[in-house]
């Protein structure tokens, strides 16, 4: 399973939130295109093999900022920061 870290976005920056939406829309279009190509290949009368094209999804991982009043050392050490408490988001694209 592969993944790629795309960017770090600030929670209060409107431009970063729009960029995340654009990334989500792009991944959605890639998945649709791969699904169509898969169907076209697998149901073509001249092919005898079945192929599966990769599907992707976008995941946000929250990070506490410096001097964040919502900082919880227990959750931060476990690596899980709720998005509501995060100051920054790391944007990842994973392959299913």
GINOR-V882498 format. One record per residue. N is the residue number from 1. RES is the residue in one letter. SS is DSSP state (~ for helix, > for strand, _ for the rest). PHI is phi as a letter, one per 20 degrees, with the letter a starting at -180 (999 if undefined). Layout:
# GINOR-V882498
N_RES_SS_PHI / N_RES_SS_PHI
This chain:
# GINOR-V882498
1_X___999 / 2_X___d / 3_X_>_b / 4_X_>_c / 5_X_>_e / 6_X_>_e / 7_X_>_a / 8_X_>_d / 9_X_>_d / 10_X_>_e / 11_X___f / 12_X___e / 13_X___d / 14_X_~_f / 15_X_~_f / 16_X_~_f / 17_X_~_f / 18_X_~_f / 19_X_~_f / 20_X_~_f / 21_X_~_f / 22_X_~_f / 23_X_~_f / 24_X_~_f / 25_X_~_f / 26_X_~_f / 27_X_~_f / 28_X_~_f / 29_X_~_f / 30_X_~_f / 31_X_~_f / 32_X_~_f / 33_X_~_f / 34_X_~_f / 35_X_~_f / 36_X_~_f / 37_X_~_f / 38_X_~_f / 39_X_~_f / 40_X_~_f / 41_X_~_f / 42_X_~_f / 43_X___d / 44_X___f / 45_X___f / 46_X___e / 47_X___d / 48_X___d / 49_X___d / 50_X___d / 51_X___d / 52_X___c / 53_X___e / 54_X___f / 55_X___d / 56_X_>_c / 57_X_>_b / 58_X_>_d / 59_X_>_c / 60_X_>_d / 61_X_>_d / 62_X_>_f / 63_X_>_c / 64_X___f / 65_X___e / 66_X___f / 67_X___l / 68_X___f / 69_X___f / 70_X___e / 71_X___f / 72_X___c / 73_X_~_f / 74_X_~_f / 75_X_~_f / 76_X_~_f / 77_X_~_f / 78_X_~_e / 79_X___n / 80_X___d / 81_X___d / 82_X___g / 83_X___f / 84_X___f / 85_X___e / 86_X___f / 87_X___e / 88_X_>_c / 89_X_>_c / 90_X_>_e / 91_X_>_d / 92_X_>_c / 93_X_>_d / 94_X_>_d / 95_X_>_e / 96_X___f
